[in-house]
Amino acid sequence: MATVRLSFSPAPVHVRTARLVGVAVARRAGVREDLLDEVRLAIGEACTRAVALHRQYGLTDPVLVEMSDSGRYAVRVVDRAPIEASIGLHALNADQLANESLNEDDLTTGVGFALLAGFVDDLQVRPVDEGVGTEVRMVWPLNR
Amino acid sequence: MELSLATRTVGEHTVLEVGGEVDVYTAPRLRERLLELIDAGARHVVVDLGRVDFLDSTGLGVLVGALKRLRTADGSFALVCDKEPLLKIFRITALDQVFPLHPTVEAATGAGA
């Protein structure tokens, strides 16, 4: 059961709000203080990814963020983009990053995924149970 | 905190001091400023991240874009960063192997960056 639910129109300006709310709920839930920077970054990356997908597909549907703290701190970020958009999500190595032919959007996507995978031990990217879209699910332990 | 940008010259280097949050909303302003500097003839650019509180993949993408543009123009691009949380971001993304990273502006401008 979600303790806090936030939905926002897919505009970059709202990603900061989602980060702030996500960290505030994490702190309140009892996530260790030294993990909060990583929580902030990971929620930001997941929301940035969702906003980028909605803009890419011309979707005006809101991006949904659900935070729950039953036993652990779980955050779901749900987009409504076609599932094939998420295929091919992978981190890039140094040679690929420095390659002149890699465009900035693809680089940002690869770097964003590297940050999610690097900062979240318990990370899942999967299709939503109902309808079209993907959910990024991140879990952190609670210190209580 | 809002993005802040300030430029100064150190020898042949143009130093761009960045402060605040660099994210999907503010990164376009950073991109714009870097392009203005390069279009105006800056060839040795140092970006000082000393007052940056938050940096995401969009900001990193902008920095890589500037690095590539300057490399093509026979210029150079370096970063100043000594904050462990930011350094961790560079390590996790392997971008520490792509950018020259220096602890101080003096080191960046004196290292032939």
gemmi code that builds the backbone of each chain (N, CA, C; Angstrom):
import gemmi

chains = {
    "A": [
        ("MET", (0.854, -1.201, 0.000), (0.000, 0.000, 0.000), (0.881, 1.239, 0.000)),
        ("ALA", (0.650, 2.131, -0.943), (1.488, 3.322, -1.049), (1.174, 4.287, 0.079)),
        ("THR", (2.205, 4.855, 0.667), (1.961, 5.847, 1.697), (1.881, 7.249, 1.095)),
        ("VAL", (2.639, 7.469, 0.033), (2.569, 8.757, -0.655), (2.535, 8.481, -2.155)),
        ("ARG", (1.644, 9.163, -2.835), (1.465, 8.970, -4.261), (1.518, 10.348, -4.912)),
        ("LEU", (2.309, 10.458, -5.950), (2.494, 11.761, -6.611), (2.355, 11.535, -8.102)),
        ("SER", (1.563, 12.350, -8.774), (1.594, 12.259, -10.230), (1.806, 13.656, -10.775)),
        ("PHE", (2.616, 13.733, -11.838), (2.949, 15.058, -12.370), (2.958, 15.027, -13.888)),
        ("SER", (2.595, 16.160, -14.489), (2.623, 16.233, -15.945), (4.076, 16.115, -16.402)),
        ("PRO", (4.307, 15.457, -17.562), (5.668, 15.089, -17.951), (6.501, 16.289, -18.416)),
        ("ALA", (6.839, 17.162, -17.477), (7.664, 18.334, -17.771), (8.910, 18.291, -16.880)),
        ("PRO", (10.076, 18.638, -17.453), (11.325, 18.586, -16.681), (11.279, 19.357, -15.370)),
        ("VAL", (10.521, 20.460, -15.349), (10.498, 21.303, -14.151), (9.967, 20.556, -12.928)),
        ("HIS", (9.126, 19.530, -13.148), (8.534, 18.824, -12.009), (9.412, 17.708, -11.446)),
        ("VAL", (10.482, 17.359, -12.160), (11.327, 16.258, -11.687), (11.968, 16.622, -10.348)),
        ("ARG", (12.324, 17.877, -10.202), (12.927, 18.318, -8.934), (11.938, 18.132, -7.772)),
        ("THR", (10.679, 18.469, -8.017), (9.649, 18.290, -6.991), (9.567, 16.821, -6.578)),
        ("ALA", (9.593, 15.937, -7.583), (9.510, 14.500, -7.279), (10.714, 14.063, -6.442)),
        ("ARG", (11.892, 14.592, -6.764), (13.093, 14.241, -5.977), (12.937, 14.693, -4.534)),
        ("LEU", (12.466, 15.934, -4.371), (12.329, 16.496, -3.019), (11.335, 15.692, -2.198)),
        ("VAL", (10.200, 15.348, -2.801), (9.182, 14.564, -2.088), (9.743, 13.185, -1.759)),
        ("GLY", (10.411, 12.564, -2.752), (10.950, 11.213, -2.557), (11.937, 11.146, -1.411)),
        ("VAL", (12.780, 12.159, -1.293), (13.775, 12.181, -0.218), (13.106, 12.495, 1.123)),
        ("ALA", (12.126, 13.386, 1.100), (11.433, 13.717, 2.353), (10.735, 12.475, 2.913)),
        ("VAL", (10.084, 11.700, 2.045), (9.391, 10.493, 2.504), (10.413, 9.449, 2.965)),
        ("ALA", (11.541, 9.360, 2.245), (12.587, 8.400, 2.635), (13.127, 8.715, 4.025)),
        ("ARG", (13.371, 9.986, 4.270), (13.901, 10.399, 5.586), (12.903, 10.072, 6.678)),
        ("ARG", (11.652, 10.403, 6.413), (10.570, 10.151, 7.376), (10.420, 8.649, 7.630)),
        ("ALA", (10.625, 7.843, 6.566), (10.442, 6.395, 6.685), (11.573, 5.750, 7.473)),
        ("GLY", (12.740, 6.427, 7.522), (13.858, 5.868, 8.275), (14.976, 5.313, 7.406)),
        ("VAL", (15.070, 5.772, 6.148), (16.215, 5.390, 5.315), (17.450, 6.070, 5.891)),
        ("ARG", (18.568, 5.318, 5.941), (19.798, 5.853, 6.531), (20.204, 7.161, 5.861)),
        ("GLU", (20.643, 8.107, 6.685), (20.977, 9.451, 6.215), (21.999, 9.423, 5.067)),
        ("ASP", (22.986, 8.521, 5.157), (24.035, 8.509, 4.128), (23.556, 7.895, 2.802)),
        ("LEU", (22.333, 7.359, 2.779), (21.790, 6.833, 1.519), (20.907, 7.855, 0.803)),
        ("LEU", (20.605, 8.968, 1.478), (19.597, 9.880, 0.932), (20.036, 10.542, -0.373)),
        ("ASP", (21.340, 10.820, -0.522), (21.832, 11.390, -1.786), (21.574, 10.430, -2.939)),
        ("GLU", (21.754, 9.135, -2.641), (21.555, 8.134, -3.688), (20.072, 7.970, -4.012)),
        ("VAL", (19.235, 8.068, -2.976), (17.783, 8.016, -3.184), (17.359, 9.185, -4.073)),
        ("ARG", (17.884, 10.360, -3.761), (17.543, 11.563, -4.523), (17.946, 11.411, -5.990)),
        ("LEU", (19.156, 10.925, -6.210), (19.656, 10.768, -7.575), (18.847, 9.709, -8.335)),
        ("ALA", (18.589, 8.578, -7.680), (17.898, 7.475, -8.358), (16.462, 7.860, -8.719)),
        ("ILE", (15.748, 8.507, -7.794), (14.375, 8.924, -8.105), (14.406, 9.945, -9.243)),
        ("GLY", (15.376, 10.850, -9.192), (15.523, 11.838, -10.261), (15.757, 11.174, -11.610)),
        ("GLU", (16.641, 10.181, -11.637), (16.936, 9.504, -12.906), (15.716, 8.759, -13.429)),
        ("ALA", (15.003, 8.077, -12.541), (13.821, 7.321, -12.975), (12.752, 8.276, -13.521)),
        ("CYS", (12.569, 9.415, -12.863), (11.560, 10.385, -13.320), (12.013, 11.064, -14.620)),
        ("THR", (13.304, 11.363, -14.725), (13.836, 11.982, -15.945), (13.602, 11.049, -17.134)),
        ("ARG", (13.850, 9.765, -16.895), (13.646, 8.769, -17.944), (12.172, 8.740, -18.375)),
        ("ALA", (11.269, 8.752, -17.391), (9.835, 8.705, -17.696), (9.397, 9.951, -18.466)),
        ("VAL", (9.872, 11.113, -18.031), (9.514, 12.366, -18.711), (10.029, 12.338, -20.157)),
        ("ALA", (11.260, 11.858, -20.344), (11.847, 11.802, -21.688), (11.019, 10.885, -22.590)),
        ("LEU", (10.582, 9.744, -22.047), (9.783, 8.806, -22.848), (8.433, 9.422, -23.222)),
        ("HIS", (7.780, 10.071, -22.267), (6.479, 10.683, -22.561), (6.618, 11.762, -23.626)),
        ("ARG", (7.698, 12.518, -23.556), (7.907, 13.589, -24.546), (8.233, 12.997, -25.908)),
        ("GLN", (9.021, 11.934, -25.890), (9.404, 11.270, -27.134), (8.167, 10.732, -27.868)),
        ("TYR", (7.194, 10.231, -27.103), (5.997, 9.648, -27.705), (4.823, 10.629, -27.725)),
        ("GLY", (5.069, 11.870, -27.353), (4.008, 12.872, -27.376), (2.882, 12.589, -26.402)),
        ("LEU", (3.187, 11.946, -25.282), (2.158, 11.588, -24.302), (1.992, 12.699, -23.268)),
        ("THR", (0.742, 13.028, -22.981), (0.494, 14.052, -21.960), (0.104, 13.417, -20.621)),
        ("ASP", (-0.032, 12.090, -20.612), (-0.395, 11.400, -19.357), (0.609, 11.756, -18.261)),
        ("PRO", (0.122, 11.802, -17.025), (1.070, 12.094, -15.942), (2.017, 10.931, -15.673)),
        ("VAL", (3.171, 11.252, -15.127), (4.108, 10.252, -14.612), (3.707, 10.000, -13.158)),
        ("LEU", (3.682, 8.732, -12.770), (3.239, 8.387, -11.416), (4.434, 7.957, -10.564)),
        ("VAL", (4.499, 8.484, -9.353), (5.528, 8.063, -8.402), (4.815, 7.596, -7.135)),
        ("GLU", (5.093, 6.373, -6.721), (4.483, 5.834, -5.501), (5.576, 5.470, -4.524)),
        ("MET", (5.426, 5.914, -3.288), (6.421, 5.626, -2.261), (5.747, 4.898, -1.123)),
        ("SER", (6.295, 3.773, -0.716), (5.703, 3.060, 0.413), (6.796, 2.622, 1.380)),
        ("ASP", (6.441, 2.532, 2.654), (7.468, 2.263, 3.665), (7.084, 1.109, 4.574)),
        ("SER", (6.373, 0.133, 4.010), (6.015, -1.012, 4.850), (7.180, -2.003, 4.899)),
        ("GLY", (7.995, -1.875, 5.917), (9.136, -2.773, 6.097), (10.392, -2.314, 5.397)),
        ("ARG", (10.256, -1.708, 4.235), (11.380, -1.145, 3.496), (10.848, 0.016, 2.683)),
        ("TYR", (11.760, 0.809, 2.141), (11.315, 1.974, 1.377), (11.303, 1.594, -0.101)),
        ("ALA", (10.093, 1.499, -0.667), (9.956, 1.101, -2.066), (9.393, 2.265, -2.869)),
        ("VAL", (10.016, 2.545, -3.996), (9.563, 3.629, -4.874), (9.289, 3.054, -6.259)),
        ("ARG", (8.093, 3.345, -6.774), (7.745, 2.943, -8.142), (7.588, 4.197, -8.967)),
        ("VAL", (8.245, 4.234, -10.116), (8.063, 5.335, -11.059), (7.486, 4.719, -12.328)),
        ("VAL", (6.272, 5.157, -12.687), (5.537, 4.509, -13.776), (5.365, 5.465, -14.952)),
        ("ASP", (5.795, 4.989, -16.140), (5.541, 5.758, -17.359), (4.487, 5.039, -18.189)),
        ("ARG", (3.984, 5.708, -19.218), (2.939, 5.121, -20.064), (3.404, 4.971, -21.514)),
        ("ALA", (4.710, 4.877, -21.708), (5.260, 4.754, -23.065), (5.238, 3.290, -23.494)),
        ("PRO", (5.189, 3.047, -24.818), (5.214, 1.653, -25.297), (6.435, 0.920, -24.752)),
        ("ILE", (6.253, -0.336, -24.447), (7.274, -1.109, -23.758), (8.573, -1.225, -24.547)),
        ("GLU", (8.480, -1.235, -25.896), (9.712, -1.420, -26.689), (10.713, -0.286, -26.456)),
        ("ALA", (10.206, 0.864, -25.943), (11.097, 1.990, -25.689), (12.131, 1.655, -24.624)),
        ("SER", (11.807, 0.690, -23.784), (12.705, 0.375, -22.673), (13.719, -0.695, -23.031)),
        ("ILE", (13.512, -1.326, -24.170), (14.432, -2.395, -24.552), (15.757, -1.770, -24.991)),
        ("GLY", (16.841, -2.419, -24.655), (18.140, -1.894, -25.056), (18.722, -0.951, -24.021)),
        ("LEU", (18.068, -0.895, -22.859), (18.568, -0.073, -21.781), (19.843, -0.703, -21.220)),
        ("HIS", (20.957, -0.045, -21.364), (22.190, -0.614, -20.821), (23.193, 0.498, -20.540)),
        ("ALA", (24.115, 0.192, -19.637), (25.172, 1.154, -19.319), (26.233, 1.114, -20.424)),
        ("LEU", (26.946, 2.219, -20.584), (27.951, 2.317, -21.641), (29.340, 2.286, -21.022)),
        ("ASN", (30.305, 1.700, -21.746), (31.677, 1.750, -21.228), (32.380, 3.033, -21.694)),
        ("ALA", (33.605, 3.236, -21.203), (34.300, 4.509, -21.453), (34.497, 4.759, -22.954)),
        ("ASP", (34.823, 3.718, -23.707), (35.038, 3.892, -25.150), (33.754, 4.333, -25.853)),
        ("GLN", (32.648, 3.705, -25.453), (31.360, 4.080, -26.059), (30.986, 5.515, -25.694)),
        ("LEU", (31.247, 5.888, -24.442), (30.910, 7.233, -23.975), (31.674, 8.301, -24.751)),
        ("ALA", (32.937, 8.001, -25.059), (33.792, 8.994, -25.715), (33.629, 8.972, -27.232)),
        ("ASN", (32.877, 7.980, -27.746), (32.717, 7.841, -29.193), (32.004, 9.071, -29.782)),
        ("GLU", (32.595, 9.639, -30.812), (32.051, 10.873, -31.408), (30.653, 10.676, -31.993)),
        ("SER", (30.356, 9.442, -32.435), (29.086, 9.241, -33.140), (27.902, 9.045, -32.182)),
        ("LEU", (28.185, 8.890, -30.889), (27.094, 8.698, -29.925), (26.416, 10.041, -29.662)),
        ("ASN", (25.094, 10.120, -29.916), (24.438, 11.419, -29.695), (24.127, 11.632, -28.209)),
        ("GLU", (23.822, 12.909, -27.886), (23.691, 13.270, -26.471), (22.519, 12.565, -25.798)),
        ("ASP", (21.413, 12.357, -26.530), (20.249, 11.692, -25.929), (20.579, 10.249, -25.557)),
        ("ASP", (21.239, 9.538, -26.479), (21.582, 8.139, -26.200), (22.595, 8.052, -25.066)),
        ("LEU", (23.521, 9.003, -25.069), (24.519, 9.020, -23.998), (23.841, 9.244, -22.646)),
        ("THR", (22.921, 10.213, -22.616), (22.225, 10.515, -21.361), (21.422, 9.304, -20.881)),
        ("THR", (20.773, 8.596, -21.809), (20.006, 7.401, -21.441), (20.922, 6.339, -20.836)),
        ("GLY", (22.070, 6.098, -21.484), (23.013, 5.088, -20.983), (23.579, 5.469, -19.629)),
        ("VAL", (23.923, 6.744, -19.486), (24.484, 7.219, -18.218), (23.418, 7.151, -17.121)),
        ("GLY", (22.190, 7.507, -17.464), (21.094, 7.447, -16.491), (20.882, 6.033, -15.987)),
        ("PHE", (20.956, 5.078, -16.906), (20.771, 3.695, -16.488), (21.939, 3.228, -15.623)),
        ("ALA", (23.159, 3.648, -15.980), (24.334, 3.287, -15.170), (24.168, 3.817, -13.747)),
        ("LEU", (23.617, 5.021, -13.618), (23.429, 5.608, -12.284), (22.375, 4.827, -11.498)),
        ("LEU", (21.269, 4.487, -12.163), (20.229, 3.704, -11.481), (20.800, 2.366, -11.015)),
        ("ALA", (21.470, 1.668, -11.924), (21.996, 0.341, -11.592), (23.097, 0.446, -10.542)),
        ("GLY", (23.860, 1.536, -10.590), (24.982, 1.694, -9.668), (24.555, 2.100, -8.265)),
        ("PHE", (23.457, 2.837, -8.172), (23.062, 3.369, -6.873), (21.939, 2.580, -6.203)),
        ("VAL", (21.266, 1.725, -6.949), (20.149, 0.979, -6.359), (20.470, -0.516, -6.387)),
        ("ASP", (20.640, -1.094, -5.204), (20.959, -2.524, -5.137), (19.770, -3.360, -5.596)),
        ("ASP", (18.587, -2.913, -5.208), (17.377, -3.662, -5.517), (16.572, -2.864, -6.544)),
        ("LEU", (16.835, -3.144, -7.830), (16.237, -2.375, -8.932), (15.548, -3.319, -9.903)),
        ("GLN", (14.326, -2.971, -10.290), (13.638, -3.744, -11.333), (13.032, -2.789, -12.349)),
        ("VAL", (13.155, -3.123, -13.619), (12.474, -2.385, -14.677), (11.594, -3.397, -15.381)),
        ("ARG", (10.274, -3.185, -15.321), (9.382, -4.209, -15.882), (8.098, -3.567, -16.416)),
        ("PRO", (7.385, -4.313, -17.276), (6.120, -3.781, -17.797), (5.119, -3.593, -16.662)),
        ("VAL", (4.246, -2.604, -16.792), (3.210, -2.431, -15.767), (2.217, -3.593, -15.873)),
        ("ASP", (1.537, -3.878, -14.771), (0.610, -5.007, -14.761), (-0.602, -4.751, -15.650)),
        ("GLU", (-1.040, -3.497, -15.697), (-2.222, -3.186, -16.507), (-1.916, -2.059, -17.469)),
        ("GLY", (-2.325, -2.230, -18.727), (-2.163, -1.187, -19.732), (-0.743, -1.114, -20.268)),
        ("VAL", (-0.441, 0.041, -20.871), (0.840, 0.241, -21.534), (1.784, 0.972, -20.588)),
        ("GLY", (3.054, 0.589, -20.588), (4.016, 1.346, -19.797), (5.008, 0.464, -19.055)),
        ("THR", (5.929, 1.135, -18.418), (6.991, 0.454, -17.683), (7.052, 1.022, -16.283)),
        ("GLU", (7.405, 0.176, -15.322), (7.648, 0.716, -13.986), (9.097, 0.449, -13.592)),
        ("VAL", (9.704, 1.468, -12.997), (11.035, 1.312, -12.413), (10.800, 1.192, -10.917)),
        ("ARG", (11.216, 0.061, -10.363), (10.953, -0.186, -8.941), (12.279, -0.225, -8.192)),
        ("MET", (12.379, 0.604, -7.159), (13.631, 0.724, -6.401), (13.320, 0.504, -4.930)),
        ("VAL", (14.167, -0.249, -4.268), (13.906, -0.554, -2.848), (15.163, -0.274, -2.023)),
        ("TRP", (14.971, 0.384, -0.885), (16.069, 0.610, 0.053), (15.668, 0.088, 1.437)),
        ("PRO", (16.642, -0.392, 2.204), (16.326, -0.870, 3.545), (16.005, 0.285, 4.491)),
        ("LEU", (15.248, -0.023, 5.525), (14.946, 0.988, 6.546), (15.792, 0.715, 7.773)),
        ("ASN", (16.214, 1.770, 8.407), (17.103, 1.674, 9.551), (16.313, 1.794, 10.840)),
        ("ARG", (15.403, 0.851, 11.057), (14.602, 0.946, 12.297), (14.172, -0.414, 12.765)),
    ],
    "B": [
        ("MET", (18.204, 24.344, -5.096), (18.848, 25.625, -5.425), (18.948, 25.776, -6.938)),
        ("GLU", (18.664, 26.977, -7.409), (18.719, 27.256, -8.833), (20.132, 27.128, -9.387)),
        ("LEU", (20.232, 26.943, -10.688), (21.531, 26.854, -11.346), (22.185, 28.236, -11.378)),
        ("SER", (23.478, 28.297, -11.050), (24.198, 29.558, -11.236), (25.400, 29.308, -12.142)),
        ("LEU", (25.692, 30.289, -12.998), (26.788, 30.163, -13.957), (27.591, 31.451, -13.944)),
        ("ALA", (28.910, 31.352, -13.802), (29.773, 32.538, -13.848), (31.056, 32.173, -14.584)),
        ("THR", (31.502, 33.088, -15.423), (32.679, 32.810, -16.242), (33.834, 33.722, -15.861)),
        ("ARG", (35.042, 33.184, -15.837), (36.233, 34.009, -15.674), (37.353, 33.428, -16.520)),
        ("THR", (38.407, 34.221, -16.703), (39.521, 33.768, -17.525), (40.742, 33.566, -16.655)),
        ("VAL", (41.406, 32.438, -16.836), (42.666, 32.169, -16.132), (43.680, 31.797, -17.211)),
        ("GLY", (44.575, 32.739, -17.547), (45.528, 32.495, -18.632), (44.760, 32.242, -19.918)),
        ("GLU", (45.071, 31.124, -20.565), (44.376, 30.826, -21.816), (43.099, 30.008, -21.590)),
        ("HIS", (42.786, 29.789, -20.309), (41.607, 28.981, -19.985), (40.384, 29.837, -19.688)),
        ("THR", (39.243, 29.353, -20.139), (37.974, 29.938, -19.738), (37.397, 29.034, -18.649)),
        ("VAL", (37.188, 29.611, -17.472), (36.675, 28.813, -16.351), (35.194, 29.137, -16.150)),
        ("LEU", (34.351, 28.113, -16.250), (32.920, 28.282, -16.004), (32.602, 27.697, -14.632)),
        ("GLU", (32.227, 28.586, -13.703), (31.867, 28.127, -12.358), (30.379, 27.820, -12.334)),
        ("VAL", (30.060, 26.588, -11.965), (28.661, 26.147, -11.941), (28.256, 25.909, -10.492)),
        ("GLY", (27.065, 26.359, -10.142), (26.568, 26.128, -8.790), (25.117, 25.691, -8.824)),
        ("GLY", (24.672, 25.052, -7.752), (23.269, 24.647, -7.636), (23.002, 23.281, -8.215)),
        ("GLU", (21.817, 23.116, -8.811), (21.401, 21.806, -9.302), (21.434, 21.759, -10.829)),
        ("VAL", (22.161, 20.777, -11.355), (22.198, 20.571, -12.805), (21.367, 19.328, -13.089)),
        ("ASP", (20.164, 19.537, -13.627), (19.289, 18.393, -13.903), (18.586, 18.585, -15.229)),
        ("VAL", (17.579, 17.749, -15.478), (16.892, 17.752, -16.768), (16.256, 19.122, -17.059)),
        ("TYR", (15.935, 19.882, -16.016), (15.328, 21.202, -16.210), (16.380, 22.288, -16.455)),
        ("THR", (17.487, 22.230, -15.721), (18.470, 23.317, -15.811), (19.596, 23.032, -16.807)),
        ("ALA", (19.820, 21.761, -17.168), (20.945, 21.426, -18.047), (20.925, 22.179, -19.391)),
        ("PRO", (19.736, 22.437, -19.990), (19.758, 23.198, -21.249), (20.443, 24.562, -21.116)),
        ("ARG", (20.328, 25.194, -19.933), (20.993, 26.496, -19.740), (22.501, 26.325, -19.702)),
        ("LEU", (22.962, 25.234, -19.094), (24.396, 24.949, -19.072), (24.891, 24.687, -20.495)),
        ("ARG", (24.121, 23.917, -21.268), (24.502, 23.627, -22.653), (24.625, 24.918, -23.462)),
        ("GLU", (23.610, 25.782, -23.290), (23.583, 27.055, -24.006), (24.833, 27.885, -23.693)),
        ("ARG", (25.187, 27.958, -22.403), (26.333, 28.780, -22.008), (27.632, 28.212, -22.563)),
        ("LEU", (27.779, 26.892, -22.510), (28.992, 26.263, -23.039), (29.099, 26.514, -24.549)),
        ("LEU", (27.975, 26.408, -25.252), (28.000, 26.643, -26.700), (28.350, 28.099, -27.007)),
        ("GLU", (27.806, 29.011, -26.207), (28.134, 30.442, -26.393), (29.634, 30.658, -26.244)),
        ("LEU", (30.211, 30.050, -25.203), (31.652, 30.229, -24.949), (32.476, 29.668, -26.109)),
        ("ILE", (32.108, 28.481, -26.564), (32.877, 27.843, -27.643), (32.690, 28.629, -28.940)),
        ("ASP", (31.459, 29.068, -29.214), (31.206, 29.859, -30.425), (31.955, 31.180, -30.380)),
        ("ALA", (32.172, 31.705, -29.160), (32.881, 32.985, -29.023), (34.398, 32.785, -29.093)),
        ("GLY", (34.846, 31.545, -29.258), (36.278, 31.308, -29.473), (37.019, 30.639, -28.331)),
        ("ALA", (36.328, 30.341, -27.226), (37.018, 29.650, -26.129), (37.436, 28.262, -26.605)),
        ("ARG", (38.688, 27.906, -26.388), (39.171, 26.591, -26.831), (39.664, 25.735, -25.666)),
        ("HIS", (39.978, 26.361, -24.544), (40.426, 25.603, -23.372), (39.462, 25.923, -22.227)),
        ("VAL", (38.533, 25.040, -22.026), (37.438, 25.305, -21.087), (37.577, 24.402, -19.859)),
        ("VAL", (37.452, 25.028, -18.692), (37.444, 24.293, -17.429), (36.096, 24.553, -16.762)),
        ("VAL", (35.370, 23.502, -16.429), (34.102, 23.672, -15.717), (34.338, 23.316, -14.250)),
        ("ASP", (34.114, 24.292, -13.395), (34.328, 24.120, -11.954), (33.004, 23.708, -11.307)),
        ("LEU", (32.944, 22.465, -10.849), (31.705, 21.929, -10.258), (31.688, 22.081, -8.731)),
        ("GLY", (32.591, 22.923, -8.206), (32.772, 23.048, -6.755), (31.512, 23.407, -5.985)),
        ("ARG", (30.583, 24.135, -6.606), (29.385, 24.554, -5.873), (28.125, 23.854, -6.385)),
        ("VAL", (28.345, 22.720, -7.070), (27.200, 21.958, -7.574), (26.677, 21.033, -6.467)),
        ("ASP", (25.366, 21.112, -6.202), (24.745, 20.268, -5.165), (24.178, 18.983, -5.743)),
        ("PHE", (23.864, 19.034, -7.030), (23.195, 17.883, -7.643), (23.536, 17.849, -9.125)),
        ("LEU", (23.872, 16.655, -9.617), (24.226, 16.497, -11.037), (23.632, 15.187, -11.523)),
        ("ASP", (22.821, 15.244, -12.592), (22.219, 14.007, -13.089), (22.734, 13.665, -14.479)),
        ("SER", (22.127, 12.636, -15.084), (22.612, 12.157, -16.379), (22.488, 13.221, -17.469)),
        ("THR", (21.477, 14.071, -17.371), (21.308, 15.113, -18.384), (22.476, 16.095, -18.335)),
        ("GLY", (22.873, 16.463, -17.110), (24.019, 17.360, -16.942), (25.302, 16.712, -17.436)),
        ("LEU", (25.457, 15.425, -17.132), (26.652, 14.715, -17.594), (26.679, 14.664, -19.116)),
        ("GLY", (25.502, 14.473, -19.730), (25.418, 14.451, -21.193), (25.873, 15.768, -21.805)),
        ("VAL", (25.484, 16.873, -21.174), (25.890, 18.198, -21.656), (27.410, 18.355, -21.557)),
        ("LEU", (27.982, 17.887, -20.464), (29.434, 18.012, -20.279), (30.186, 17.163, -21.319)),
        ("VAL", (29.692, 15.969, -21.591), (30.345, 15.133, -22.612), (30.226, 15.805, -23.984)),
        ("GLY", (29.070, 16.410, -24.254), (28.877, 17.121, -25.521), (29.917, 18.216, -25.712)),
        ("ALA", (30.184, 18.971, -24.652), (31.181, 20.058, -24.725), (32.578, 19.489, -24.919)),
        ("LEU", (32.875, 18.405, -24.219), (34.187, 17.756, -24.364), (34.419, 17.344, -25.817)),
        ("LYS", (33.435, 16.720, -26.419), (33.580, 16.245, -27.800), (33.717, 17.414, -28.773)),
        ("ARG", (32.936, 18.458, -28.533), (32.976, 19.616, -29.422), (34.365, 20.271, -29.379)),
        ("LEU", (34.905, 20.399, -28.181), (36.223, 21.034, -28.049), (37.335, 20.133, -28.592)),
        ("ARG", (37.164, 18.851, -28.417), (38.176, 17.927, -28.939), (38.242, 18.042, -30.471)),
        ("THR", (37.061, 18.142, -31.094), (36.994, 18.291, -32.549), (37.647, 19.592, -32.990)),
        ("ALA", (37.564, 20.613, -32.138), (38.106, 21.934, -32.488), (39.551, 22.094, -31.998)),
        ("ASP", (40.216, 20.966, -31.693), (41.600, 21.004, -31.189), (41.722, 21.789, -29.892)),
        ("GLY", (40.674, 21.789, -29.122), (40.722, 22.472, -27.836), (40.839, 21.457, -26.711)),
        ("SER", (40.536, 21.894, -25.486), (40.571, 20.980, -24.353), (39.428, 21.290, -23.397)),
        ("PHE", (39.073, 20.298, -22.614), (37.957, 20.446, -21.687), (38.303, 19.670, -20.420)),
        ("ALA", (38.178, 20.313, -19.275), (38.485, 19.628, -18.020), (37.457, 20.018, -16.966)),
        ("LEU", (37.353, 19.188, -15.942), (36.412, 19.444, -14.856), (37.171, 19.614, -13.549)),
        ("VAL", (36.629, 20.467, -12.682), (37.154, 20.597, -11.328), (36.107, 20.049, -10.377)),
        ("CYS", (36.495, 19.069, -9.598), (35.542, 18.447, -8.676), (36.313, 17.753, -7.561)),
        ("ASP", (35.981, 18.069, -6.321), (36.634, 17.365, -5.209), (35.619, 16.822, -4.203)),
        ("LYS", (34.342, 16.804, -4.601), (33.304, 16.300, -3.687), (33.091, 14.817, -3.944)),
        ("GLU", (33.199, 14.037, -2.883), (33.099, 12.585, -3.038), (31.766, 12.132, -3.680)),
        ("PRO", (30.615, 12.686, -3.288), (29.375, 12.211, -3.926), (29.380, 12.403, -5.447)),
        ("LEU", (29.941, 13.537, -5.896), (29.998, 13.765, -7.346), (31.031, 12.858, -7.999)),
        ("LEU", (32.172, 12.678, -7.318), (33.215, 11.806, -7.877), (32.691, 10.380, -8.034)),
        ("LYS", (31.839, 9.976, -7.094), (31.257, 8.636, -7.178), (30.389, 8.496, -8.445)),
        ("ILE", (29.677, 9.562, -8.770), (28.854, 9.556, -9.987), (29.732, 9.350, -11.225)),
        ("PHE", (30.885, 10.035, -11.251), (31.795, 9.879, -12.398), (32.357, 8.456, -12.465)),
        ("ARG", (32.651, 7.883, -11.289), (33.198, 6.519, -11.293), (32.154, 5.501, -11.756)),
        ("ILE", (30.935, 5.627, -11.221), (29.881, 4.653, -11.548), (29.535, 4.660, -13.028)),
        ("THR", (29.601, 5.832, -13.647), (29.238, 5.943, -15.058), (30.434, 5.716, -15.980)),
        ("ALA", (31.622, 5.498, -15.414), (32.874, 5.347, -16.180), (33.310, 6.663, -16.815)),
        ("LEU", (32.637, 7.755, -16.476), (33.026, 9.044, -17.056), (34.312, 9.582, -16.433)),
        ("ASP", (34.770, 8.969, -15.328), (36.072, 9.371, -14.778), (37.202, 8.985, -15.741)),
        ("GLN", (36.893, 8.070, -16.666), (37.900, 7.689, -17.670), (37.777, 8.527, -18.938)),
        ("VAL", (36.773, 9.370, -18.980), (36.525, 10.186, -20.174), (36.960, 11.633, -19.934)),
        ("PHE", (36.672, 12.165, -18.747), (36.998, 13.555, -18.422), (38.328, 13.667, -17.679)),
        ("PRO", (39.147, 14.662, -18.012), (40.206, 15.030, -17.075), (39.550, 15.677, -15.846)),
        ("LEU", (39.772, 15.090, -14.668), (39.175, 15.597, -13.420), (40.277, 16.124, -12.520)),
        ("HIS", (40.095, 17.333, -12.012), (41.111, 17.941, -11.152), (40.473, 18.401, -9.848)),
        ("PRO", (41.257, 18.402, -8.758), (40.685, 18.815, -7.467), (40.524, 20.331, -7.336)),
        ("THR", (41.329, 21.096, -8.066), (41.256, 22.557, -7.968), (41.360, 23.186, -9.352)),
        ("VAL", (40.908, 24.446, -9.446), (41.037, 25.195, -10.704), (42.512, 25.370, -11.044)),
        ("GLU", (43.336, 25.602, -10.027), (44.772, 25.779, -10.257), (45.356, 24.540, -10.918)),
        ("ALA", (44.972, 23.390, -10.406), (45.485, 22.135, -10.986), (44.997, 21.972, -12.420)),
        ("ALA", (43.744, 22.351, -12.663), (43.174, 22.176, -14.007), (43.812, 23.126, -15.013)),
        ("THR", (44.059, 24.343, -14.604), (44.605, 25.326, -15.550), (46.123, 25.191, -15.673)),
        ("GLY", (46.752, 24.636, -14.646), (48.205, 24.467, -14.709), (48.609, 23.156, -15.336)),
        ("ALA", (47.630, 22.251, -15.509), (47.953, 20.924, -16.025), (47.890, 20.869, -17.543)),
        ("GLY", (47.814, 22.057, -18.178), (47.738, 22.094, -19.630), (46.396, 21.601, -20.134)),
        ("ALA", (45.394, 21.728, -19.269), (44.067, 21.224, -19.621), (43.443, 22.077, -20.725)),
    ],
}
model = gemmi.Model(1)
for chain_id, residues in chains.items():
    chain = gemmi.Chain(chain_id)
    for i, (resn, *xyz) in enumerate(residues, 1):
        res = gemmi.Residue()
        res.name, res.seqid = resn, gemmi.SeqId(i, " ")
        for name, pos in zip(("N", "CA", "C"), xyz):
            atom = gemmi.Atom()
            atom.name, atom.element = name, gemmi.Element(name[0])
            atom.pos, atom.b_iso = gemmi.Position(*pos), 0.0
            res.add_atom(atom)
        chain.add_residue(res)
    model.add_chain(chain)
structure = gemmi.Structure()
structure.add_model(model)
structure.setup_entities()
